Amino acid sequence: MTAPIISLKNIDVTFTPKGKTIHAVQDVSIDVQKGDIYGIVGYSGAGKSTLVRTVNLLQEPTSGSVLVNGETLFDKQENQPSHKVKGQELKEKRRKIGMIFQHFNLLNERTVEENVLFALENSKEKEGVKKEKVHELLELVDLSDRANQYPSQLSGGQKQRVAIARALANDPEILISDEATSALDPKTTRQILFLLKKLNKEYNLTVLLITHEMEAVKAIANKVAVMQNGRVLEKGSTLDIFTKPSAELTKEFIATATNQDQAIEAISQSDAVSDLAAGQLFAQLTYSGNATNEPLITSLYQHFGIVANILYGNVEVLQETEVGSLLVILSGDTKNMDAALDFLAAQSVSVNILKGEQA
Ligand SMILES: Nc1ncnc2c1ncn2[C@@H]1O[C@H](COP(=O)(O)OP(=O)(O)OP(=O)(O)O)[C@@H](O)[C@H]1O
């Protein structure tokens, strides 16, 4: 594997407002490969923004190291001299890391074109070349016809597209998206996410996607880290995390993103689940790839005498792989239940028992 484009190692960020200590980020290590769309998901206050702001040193870590493109921007370890890129060098590095935010941060008194041009104010290029570049960027985000309008004349999605054009003005290799879709409606959110995906695909742009919505991660990210109280609870490929989540918080995020929580709640109240007999299990089976419902269910009966009554089924496509989820009641030969569950595990089917106990 090639060296990561971003490597955060043992990052700690501690704030001490009025003598109170807040451990905003605690011992977080993350490697991002070039071309990744890396989701960082967590509820408000989890430490996501603080963590990603260390990538371009808008936030200096209390300790740990930050490497971008293999170059150490910051390094501070206990009892060792610290290292930090500063001044003009830091400014130049920052220019290669674009950022977009929830509230767009546009200049309201400037036109769309001027907002994007503003990002090029340090460029030594001639005015004509800069303007040409701005027009290319506006075309890329499909806003050429709005160049002379002001932000107040644009919708939220259009404002975010201006912000994206501005963030790309200095040809960054990395784009940090900090809750960029949180203020947008679902349809506009999808449009912005797919624009990020397009930029990622066509320009190999690496995206750090900070969000409290697993839905956004599911839509475009290939990797994800789940944060809570300043720590990363788990991280991995989106497919692995969705099919084999270990932390309760991750399960909660996934259930919301896939609408499974609603399905589970509704089905939990059905007679079949309310009147679950001894030895029956109400379970969620999740699988990915080639495993399909039918052979799985048939095998359970043929080999173990276990009947799986399907109450709900859903298939999603994640990273071009099918991920299936079934809510079932398993019943039958109780002494074979353990073996049946082992069989499912051997087929890489993850089983989450929602109600009932094994005999
Ligand atoms: N400059 C600061 N001074 C003091 N405390 C801070 C500062 N910045 C962040 N914090 C605290 O650090 C913790 C993590 O905040 P952070 O903004 O990184 O979380 P987040 O996951 O990005 O949430 P949100 O989406 O709400 O911003 C919070 O408790 C926050 O109040």
The ligand as an SDF file (V2000), in Angstrom:
LIG
                    3D

 31 33  0  0  0  0  0  0  0  0999 V2000
  -12.0250   26.5440   20.8720 N   0  0  0  0  0  0  0  0  0  0  0  0
  -12.6230   25.7570   21.7780 C   0  0  0  0  0  0  0  0  0  0  0  0
  -12.5490   26.0450   23.0880 N   0  0  0  0  0  0  0  0  0  0  0  0
  -13.1110   25.2490   24.0160 C   0  0  0  0  0  0  0  0  0  0  0  0
  -13.7860   24.1180   23.7330 N   0  0  0  0  0  0  0  0  0  0  0  0
  -13.8970   23.7790   22.4330 C   0  0  0  0  0  0  0  0  0  0  0  0
  -13.3380   24.5710   21.3870 C   0  0  0  0  0  0  0  0  0  0  0  0
  -13.6090   23.9710   20.2060 N   0  0  0  0  0  0  0  0  0  0  0  0
  -14.3220   22.8580   20.4900 C   0  0  0  0  0  0  0  0  0  0  0  0
  -14.5060   22.7250   21.8180 N   0  0  0  0  0  0  0  0  0  0  0  0
  -15.1870   21.6200   22.5130 C   0  0  0  0  0  0  0  0  0  0  0  0
  -14.6090   20.4130   22.0530 O   0  0  0  0  0  0  0  0  0  0  0  0
  -15.5920   19.4080   21.9130 C   0  0  0  0  0  0  0  0  0  0  0  0
  -15.5830   18.8710   20.4890 C   0  0  0  0  0  0  0  0  0  0  0  0
  -16.0890   19.8880   19.6290 O   0  0  0  0  0  0  0  0  0  0  0  0
  -16.1510   19.7330   18.0510 P   0  0  0  0  0  0  0  0  0  0  0  0
  -16.7150   20.9970   17.4890 O   0  0  0  0  0  0  0  0  0  0  0  0
  -14.8620   19.2590   17.5390 O   0  0  0  0  0  0  0  0  0  0  0  0
  -17.2260   18.5620   17.8920 O   0  0  0  0  0  0  0  0  0  0  0  0
  -18.0000   18.1010   16.6030 P   0  0  0  0  0  0  0  0  0  0  0  0
  -18.0770   16.6090   16.6720 O   0  0  0  0  0  0  0  0  0  0  0  0
  -17.3910   18.6870   15.4020 O   0  0  0  0  0  0  0  0  0  0  0  0
  -19.4370   18.6860   16.8340 O   0  0  0  0  0  0  0  0  0  0  0  0
  -20.1970   19.8500   16.0320 P   0  0  0  0  0  0  0  0  0  0  0  0
  -20.6530   19.2280   14.7660 O   0  0  0  0  0  0  0  0  0  0  0  0
  -21.3150   20.2330   16.9430 O   0  0  0  0  0  0  0  0  0  0  0  0
  -19.1940   20.9580   15.8270 O   0  0  0  0  0  0  0  0  0  0  0  0
  -16.9080   20.0280   22.3430 C   0  0  0  0  0  0  0  0  0  0  0  0
  -17.1150   19.7300   23.7050 O   0  0  0  0  0  0  0  0  0  0  0  0
  -16.6650   21.5090   22.1550 C   0  0  0  0  0  0  0  0  0  0  0  0
  -17.4690   22.2600   23.0100 O   0  0  0  0  0  0  0  0  0  0  0  0
  1  2  1  0
  2  3  1  0
  2  7  2  0
  3  4  2  0
  4  5  1  0
  5  6  2  0
  6  7  1  0
  6 10  1  0
  7  8  1  0
  8  9  2  0
  9 10  1  0
 10 11  1  0
 11 12  1  0
 11 30  1  0
 12 13  1  0
 13 14  1  0
 13 28  1  0
 14 15  1  0
 15 16  1  0
 16 17  2  0
 16 18  1  0
 16 19  1  0
 19 20  1  0
 20 21  2  0
 20 22  1  0
 20 23  1  0
 23 24  1  0
 24 25  2  0
 24 26  1  0
 24 27  1  0
 28 29  1  0
 28 30  1  0
 30 31  1  0
M  END
$$$$
